[in-house]
Amino acid sequence: MKGRPPSPTDGGPALEGRAYPGLVLAPGSAAAGFLLTDLSQREWGILDAFEDDRYDLRKLCLTSGAPGWGYVWPGGEVRDEDWEAEHFVTRHLQECSTSRSRTGAGKLRTR
């Protein structure tokens, strides 16, 4: 998307039994992440196909005060430790890339 994949960075809660982190809502807190703007319908389709069905696509208030959309983990199955990018790259990236590439990008969610 947009000609280059983002570099993975540490952070976000680790999820039980999953190789990826989740955005978990917590009152008074903020999370670092990527803000993608000007996405086409095709690009939204790619994101929707990539994200786990457990995530809820929600409108969020960014730290700037502007609105944004985020895939939010609905709760439960959150581990005490943070997700680590290096652990993901060395143990899970290849497997996730292969399985996600088979999902296609046909499923769209309402924003």
HELIX and SHEET records of a PDB file:
HELIX    1   1 GLN A   41  PHE A   50  1                                  10    
HELIX    2   2 ALA A   85  ARG A   91  1                                   7    
HELIX    3   3 LEU A   93  SER A  101  1                                   9    
SHEET    1   A 2 PRO A  13  LEU A  15  0                                        
SHEET    2   A 2 VAL A  78  ASP A  82 -1                                        
SHEET    1   B 3 LEU A  23  VAL A  24  0                                        
SHEET    2   B 3 PRO A  67  TRP A  73  1                                        
SHEET    3   B 3 ASP A  56  CYS A  61 -1                                        
END                                                                             
